[in-house]
Amino acid sequence: MPASPSPQPSSQPSSTTARVSRRIGAIAESATLAVDAKAKALKAAGRPVIGFGAGEPDFPTPDYVVEAAVQAAKDPRNHRYSPASGLPELKEAIAEKTLRDSGFRIEANQVLVTNGGKQAVFNTFATLLDPGDEVILPTPFWTTYPESIRLADGVPVEVFAGPENGYKVTVDQLDAAVTERTKVLVFVSPSNPTGAVYSPAETAAIGRWAHDRGLWVVTDEIYEHLTYDDMPFTSIATAVPELAEQVIVLNGVAKTYAMTGWRVGWMAGPVDIIKAATNLQSHSTSNVANVSQRAALAAVSGPLDAVETMKAAFDRRRRAMVAGLNAVPGFSCPTPEGAFYAYVDVRGALGGQHQTSADLAGYILDEAEVAVVPGEAFGPSGFLRLSYALGDDDLAEGVERIQKLLEK
């Protein structure tokens, strides 16, 4: 008998071989960026869409920051690689800025400059977590936290605090969530997405609780300059100095200086953690673009006048948005004390064809041409997030469209 022909390799992957790895395939797209992209695509197609999705100031970057970047682009020093951890002068300035704004004393070798705040988040969890480590995540949360935790093989443990609690978790809630696998607590004040701000006493109580249990605290302070109604910003690292060896502070220039597109953030913490995270970054992106770093140096070293101008506008828009949304049937909007987001309880507007906040957000986009982010992106259904970091006229028009649609 003739020999059987050898089997030919298949051009199709086998049923047991996925084209995308499980780890990456499990990541959800950033809901806020997805909503913003859809709104911009619809506007480009000629539809008069108003977008409340993106968390970025509508102001231009301050002139002196832009000028610093222009001059940096002309300097051949900035045309070459620089240290993976960041320009030494920028790291020094970040240390000085952290002491000025947060009251937390660090040295330049405790800073890693990253490609935006998101890389700081990713680097932090990748450096701290081993497979199965649990991270207590107060909820509602920013969409990137749970995905970065899972990418590091960690387990996010959601602890929900609703509007009846001012969207702020308590020590008792945190205590109930602790297990033998708990390693990290995420603490964000002012909060994205809710705008909640923890008081100095609340911050200190949570910090002492974390310290006493030997937990790491990852605190995101990127909205530190955006608080209202005389509510102070309190850094948990300053409120509980004993946390110094178990706290990572995340920050960046994006929100304070209207520099979302410049992509400069940082993480600050104990020297060994920063060194390990720098090793990681040296194999992923290496240094942040030098021109952006020079712009960030001008920002963090300069005055806060532009910040105060933006803050006054955000405060005005905050009040207008809260008043307008509370006039919508079934909506209940607490007044945010920080950041530039309103987090609306829309459970009273659900039912019928709109069983979830995702359904309602889709209906508002399709019928009123207004883009909002559903609560499912940040935790439980039943809520909508709207950014008030957009022009006054668009804000008023967008809220009015929602009112008219839901009054039908």
C-alpha positions as CSV (number, residue, x, y, z in Angstrom):
1,M,0.0,0.0,0.0
2,P,1.2,3.5,-0.7
3,A,2.2,5.5,2.3
4,S,-0.5,7.8,3.6
5,P,0.1,11.5,2.8
6,S,1.5,13.5,5.6
7,P,-1.1,15.8,7.2
8,Q,-0.8,19.4,6.0
9,P,-0.6,22.2,8.6
10,S,-3.9,24.0,8.9
11,S,-4.0,27.7,8.1
12,Q,-6.6,28.2,10.8
13,P,-5.8,28.2,14.5
14,S,-7.0,25.2,16.4
15,S,-10.1,25.5,18.7
16,T,-7.8,25.4,21.7
17,T,-5.5,28.2,20.5
18,A,-6.9,31.7,20.9
19,R,-5.5,34.4,18.6
20,V,-5.5,36.9,21.6
21,S,-4.1,35.9,25.0
22,R,-6.5,35.3,27.7
23,R,-5.0,38.0,29.8
24,I,-5.4,40.7,27.1
25,G,-8.6,39.3,25.8
26,A,-10.2,39.8,29.2
27,I,-9.5,43.5,29.3
28,A,-12.5,45.8,28.8
29,E,-12.1,48.8,26.7
30,S,-11.9,52.1,28.6
31,A,-15.6,53.0,28.8
32,T,-14.9,56.7,29.1
33,L,-12.6,56.8,26.1
34,A,-15.1,54.7,24.1
35,V,-18.0,57.1,24.9
36,D,-15.8,60.1,24.0
37,A,-14.6,58.5,20.7
38,K,-18.2,57.7,19.7
39,A,-19.3,61.2,20.5
40,K,-16.5,62.6,18.4
41,A,-17.2,60.3,15.5
42,L,-20.9,61.3,15.5
43,K,-19.9,65.0,15.5
44,A,-17.5,64.4,12.6
45,A,-20.4,62.8,10.8
46,G,-22.4,66.0,11.2
47,R,-24.5,65.2,14.2
48,P,-24.7,67.9,16.9
49,V,-23.6,65.6,19.7
50,I,-22.6,67.1,23.1
51,G,-20.2,64.9,25.0
52,F,-20.1,64.6,28.8
53,G,-17.9,61.6,28.7
54,A,-14.2,62.6,28.7
55,G,-12.5,63.8,31.8
56,E,-10.4,66.6,30.3
57,P,-10.5,70.3,30.8
58,D,-11.7,72.3,27.8
59,F,-9.0,75.0,28.5
60,P,-5.7,75.2,26.5
61,T,-2.5,74.3,28.2
62,P,-1.0,77.5,29.8
63,D,1.1,79.6,27.4
64,Y,4.3,79.4,29.5
65,V,4.1,75.6,29.5
66,V,3.7,75.5,25.7
67,E,6.6,77.9,25.3
68,A,8.8,75.7,27.4
69,A,8.0,72.8,25.1
70,V,8.7,74.8,22.0
71,Q,12.1,75.7,23.3
72,A,12.8,72.1,24.4
73,A,12.0,70.9,20.9
74,K,14.8,73.1,19.5
75,D,17.4,71.8,22.0
76,P,19.3,68.8,20.7
77,R,19.6,67.4,24.2
78,N,16.0,66.5,24.0
79,H,16.4,64.6,20.8
80,R,18.0,61.7,22.5
81,Y,17.2,59.0,25.1
82,S,17.1,60.2,28.7
83,P,16.9,58.2,32.0
84,A,14.0,55.8,32.1
85,S,12.9,57.1,35.4
86,G,12.6,60.7,34.2
87,L,14.7,63.8,33.7
88,P,16.6,64.4,37.0
89,E,15.4,68.1,37.2
90,L,11.8,67.1,36.7
91,K,12.0,64.4,39.4
92,E,13.5,67.0,41.8
93,A,10.7,69.5,40.9
94,I,8.0,66.8,41.5
95,A,9.5,66.1,44.9
96,E,9.3,69.9,45.7
97,K,5.8,70.1,44.3
98,T,4.7,67.1,46.4
99,L,5.9,68.8,49.5
100,R,4.3,72.1,48.5
101,D,0.9,70.7,47.6
102,S,0.6,67.5,49.7
103,G,2.9,68.2,52.6
104,F,4.5,64.8,51.9
105,R,8.3,64.9,51.9
106,I,10.1,62.7,49.3
107,E,13.4,62.7,47.5
108,A,14.0,62.7,43.7
109,N,15.0,59.0,43.8
110,Q,11.5,58.2,45.1
111,V,9.9,59.4,41.8
112,L,9.3,57.6,38.5
113,V,8.0,59.8,35.6
114,T,5.5,57.8,33.5
115,N,3.6,58.1,30.2
116,G,0.5,59.6,31.8
117,G,-1.2,58.6,35.0
118,K,-2.4,55.3,33.5
119,Q,1.2,54.0,33.2
120,A,1.8,54.9,36.8
121,V,-1.3,52.9,37.8
122,F,-0.1,49.9,35.7
123,N,3.5,50.1,37.0
124,T,2.3,50.3,40.6
125,F,0.1,47.2,40.6
126,A,2.6,45.2,38.4
127,T,5.3,46.0,41.0
128,L,3.2,45.3,44.1
129,L,1.1,42.3,43.3
130,D,1.6,38.6,43.1
131,P,-1.0,36.2,41.6
132,G,-4.0,36.1,43.9
133,D,-3.2,39.2,46.0
134,E,-6.4,41.1,46.7
135,V,-6.9,44.8,46.3
136,I,-9.7,46.6,48.1
137,L,-11.2,48.9,45.6
138,P,-13.8,51.5,46.9
139,T,-16.6,51.7,44.4
140,P,-17.6,53.6,42.2
141,F,-14.1,53.4,40.8
142,W,-12.2,54.8,37.8
143,T,-12.4,52.3,35.0
144,T,-8.6,51.6,34.7
145,Y,-8.1,50.4,38.3
146,P,-9.7,47.0,38.1
147,E,-8.2,46.2,34.7
148,S,-4.7,47.1,35.9
149,I,-5.1,45.0,39.0
150,R,-6.2,42.0,36.9
151,L,-3.3,42.5,34.4
152,A,-1.0,42.1,37.4
153,D,-2.9,38.8,38.4
154,G,-4.4,40.6,41.3
155,V,-8.0,40.4,42.5
156,P,-10.1,43.6,42.8
157,V,-12.4,43.5,45.8
158,E,-15.2,46.0,45.3
159,V,-16.6,47.9,48.3
160,F,-19.6,50.0,47.3
161,A,-20.6,53.2,48.8
162,G,-23.7,54.8,47.4
163,P,-25.1,58.4,47.4
164,E,-26.6,57.9,50.9
165,N,-23.0,57.6,52.1
166,G,-21.7,60.5,50.0
167,Y,-20.0,57.9,47.8
168,K,-17.4,57.4,50.6
169,V,-16.5,54.0,52.1
170,T,-16.2,53.6,55.9
171,V,-13.6,51.9,58.0
172,D,-16.2,49.3,59.0
173,Q,-16.9,48.5,55.3
174,L,-13.2,48.1,54.6
175,D,-12.7,45.9,57.7
176,A,-15.4,43.6,56.4
177,A,-13.6,43.2,53.1
178,V,-10.2,42.2,54.5
179,T,-9.0,38.6,54.0
180,E,-5.7,36.9,54.5
181,R,-5.0,37.7,50.8
182,T,-5.5,41.4,51.1
183,K,-2.4,43.4,50.2
184,V,-3.5,46.8,48.9
185,L,-6.1,49.5,49.5
186,V,-6.9,52.0,46.7
187,F,-7.7,55.5,48.1
188,V,-8.9,58.3,45.8
189,S,-9.9,61.7,47.0
190,P,-11.1,63.8,45.2
191,S,-12.8,60.9,43.4
192,N,-13.3,60.1,39.8
193,P,-16.1,59.3,39.0
194,T,-18.1,60.7,41.9
195,G,-16.4,63.9,42.9
196,A,-16.5,62.8,46.5
197,V,-13.8,64.2,48.9
198,Y,-12.9,62.6,52.1
199,S,-12.5,65.0,55.1
200,P,-9.2,65.2,57.0
201,A,-10.7,63.1,59.8
202,E,-12.1,60.4,57.4
203,T,-8.8,60.3,55.5
204,A,-6.7,59.9,58.7
205,A,-9.0,57.1,60.0
206,I,-8.7,55.1,56.8
207,G,-4.9,55.7,56.7
208,R,-4.5,54.5,60.3
209,W,-6.7,51.5,59.6
210,A,-4.5,50.5,56.6
211,H,-1.3,51.0,58.5
212,D,-2.5,48.9,61.5
213,R,-3.3,46.0,59.1
214,G,0.0,46.3,57.2
215,L,-1.6,47.1,53.9
216,W,-0.1,49.1,51.1
217,V,-2.1,52.2,50.1
218,V,-2.2,53.4,46.5
219,T,-3.5,56.9,46.5
220,D,-4.4,58.8,43.4
221,E,-4.0,62.6,43.9
222,I,-4.4,63.9,40.4
223,Y,-7.5,66.0,41.3
224,E,-5.8,67.5,44.4
225,H,-6.3,71.1,43.3
226,L,-10.0,70.7,42.4
227,T,-12.0,70.9,45.6
228,Y,-14.9,73.3,46.3
229,D,-17.0,74.8,49.1
230,D,-13.9,75.2,51.3
231,M,-13.4,71.4,51.4
232,P,-9.6,70.9,51.9
233,F,-7.6,68.3,50.0
234,T,-5.9,65.9,52.4
235,S,-3.1,63.6,51.3
236,I,-3.4,60.3,53.2
237,A,0.4,60.1,53.2
238,T,0.5,63.3,55.2
239,A,-2.5,62.5,57.4
240,V,-0.8,59.3,58.6
241,P,3.0,59.8,58.3
242,E,3.6,56.2,59.5
243,L,2.4,55.1,56.1
244,A,5.5,56.4,54.4
245,E,7.0,53.0,53.7
246,Q,3.7,51.5,52.5
247,V,2.2,54.2,50.4
248,I,2.4,54.9,46.6
249,V,1.3,58.4,45.5
250,L,0.0,58.7,41.9
251,N,-0.3,62.0,40.2
252,G,0.3,63.9,36.9
253,V,-0.1,67.2,35.1
254,A,-3.2,66.2,33.0
255,K,-6.0,67.7,35.1
256,T,-4.4,70.5,37.0
257,Y,-2.7,72.1,34.0
258,A,-5.0,71.0,31.2
259,M,-2.3,68.7,29.8
260,T,-4.2,65.5,29.1
261,G,-2.5,65.1,25.7
262,W,1.0,65.7,26.9
263,R,1.1,62.3,28.7
264,V,3.1,62.9,31.8
265,G,2.3,61.3,35.1
266,W,4.3,59.9,38.0
267,M,4.4,57.5,40.9
268,A,6.2,58.3,44.2
269,G,7.0,55.9,47.0
270,P,9.6,53.9,48.8
271,V,13.0,53.6,47.0
272,D,12.9,49.9,46.4
273,I,9.4,50.0,44.8
274,I,10.3,52.9,42.6
275,K,13.5,51.1,41.5
276,A,11.6,48.0,40.6
277,A,9.0,49.9,38.7
278,T,11.7,51.8,36.9
279,N,13.2,48.4,35.8
280,L,9.8,47.5,34.4
281,Q,9.4,50.7,32.5
282,S,12.9,50.4,31.1
283,H,11.7,47.3,29.2
284,S,8.3,48.7,28.2
285,T,8.4,52.4,27.2
286,S,11.7,53.7,28.6
287,N,11.7,57.5,29.1
288,V,8.7,59.7,28.6
289,A,9.1,62.0,25.6
290,N,11.6,64.7,26.6
291,V,9.7,67.6,25.2
292,S,6.7,66.6,27.3
293,Q,8.9,66.3,30.3
294,R,10.2,69.8,29.8
295,A,6.7,71.1,29.6
296,A,5.8,69.3,32.8
297,L,8.8,70.8,34.5
298,A,7.5,74.3,33.6
299,A,4.1,73.3,34.9
300,V,5.0,71.9,38.3
301,S,7.6,74.6,38.9
302,G,5.3,77.5,37.9
303,P,2.5,79.4,39.5
304,L,-1.0,78.0,40.0
305,D,-2.8,81.1,38.6
306,A,-4.1,79.2,35.6
307,V,-5.4,76.4,37.9
308,E,-7.4,78.9,39.9
309,T,-9.0,80.3,36.7
310,M,-10.1,76.8,35.6
311,K,-11.3,75.9,39.1
312,A,-13.6,79.0,39.2
313,A,-15.1,77.9,35.9
314,F,-15.5,74.3,37.0
315,D,-17.2,75.5,40.2
316,R,-19.7,77.6,38.2
317,R,-20.5,74.7,35.9
318,R,-20.7,72.3,38.8
319,R,-23.6,74.3,40.3
320,A,-25.4,74.7,37.0
321,M,-25.1,71.0,36.2
322,V,-26.3,69.8,39.6
323,A,-29.3,72.1,39.5
324,G,-30.2,71.1,35.9
325,L,-29.9,67.3,36.5
326,N,-31.9,67.4,39.7
327,A,-34.7,68.8,37.6
328,V,-34.8,65.7,35.5
329,P,-37.6,63.2,36.5
330,G,-36.1,60.2,38.3
331,F,-32.6,61.8,38.7
332,S,-30.9,62.6,42.0
333,C,-27.6,64.3,41.8
334,P,-25.5,65.0,45.0
335,T,-23.3,68.1,44.8
336,P,-19.7,66.9,44.1
337,E,-17.1,68.5,46.3
338,G,-14.1,67.8,44.0
339,A,-12.8,66.9,40.6
340,F,-15.1,67.8,37.6
341,Y,-17.7,65.1,37.5
342,A,-21.4,64.7,38.6
343,Y,-22.4,61.2,39.5
344,V,-26.1,60.9,39.1
345,D,-28.4,58.4,40.8
346,V,-30.8,57.5,38.0
347,R,-32.4,54.4,39.5
348,G,-35.7,56.4,39.8
349,A,-35.7,56.8,36.0
350,L,-35.2,53.1,35.2
351,G,-37.9,50.7,34.1
352,G,-39.8,49.7,31.0
353,Q,-37.4,49.8,28.0
354,H,-34.6,51.1,30.2
355,Q,-33.7,48.4,32.7
356,T,-30.1,49.5,33.3
357,S,-28.1,52.7,33.2
358,A,-26.4,51.4,30.1
359,D,-29.8,51.2,28.4
360,L,-30.6,54.8,29.5
361,A,-27.3,56.1,28.3
362,G,-27.8,54.6,24.9
363,Y,-31.3,56.1,24.7
364,I,-30.0,59.6,25.6
365,L,-27.3,59.4,23.0
366,D,-29.6,58.1,20.3
367,E,-32.5,60.4,21.0
368,A,-31.0,63.6,22.5
369,E,-27.6,63.3,21.0
370,V,-25.9,63.7,24.4
371,A,-23.1,61.3,25.4
372,V,-22.9,60.2,29.1
373,V,-21.1,57.3,30.7
374,P,-23.2,54.6,32.4
375,G,-22.6,53.4,35.9
376,E,-21.7,49.9,34.7
377,A,-18.3,51.4,33.7
378,F,-17.5,52.3,37.3
379,G,-19.4,49.6,39.3
380,P,-23.1,48.9,39.8
381,S,-25.8,49.9,37.3
382,G,-28.1,52.7,38.2
383,F,-25.9,55.7,37.8
384,L,-24.6,58.1,35.1
385,R,-21.3,60.1,35.1
386,L,-21.2,63.5,33.4
387,S,-18.1,65.6,33.2
388,Y,-18.6,69.4,33.6
389,A,-15.2,70.1,32.1
390,L,-16.7,71.5,28.9
391,G,-18.0,74.9,27.8
392,D,-20.9,76.6,29.6
393,D,-23.1,76.8,26.5
394,D,-22.6,73.1,25.7
395,L,-23.2,72.1,29.3
396,A,-26.5,74.1,29.4
397,E,-27.7,72.7,26.1
398,G,-26.8,69.1,26.9
399,V,-28.6,69.1,30.2
400,E,-31.6,70.8,28.7
401,R,-31.8,68.1,26.0
402,I,-31.8,65.4,28.7
403,Q,-34.5,67.2,30.6
404,K,-36.8,67.5,27.5
405,L,-36.2,63.9,26.5
406,L,-37.0,62.4,29.9
407,E,-40.0,64.7,30.6
408,K,-41.9,63.1,27.7
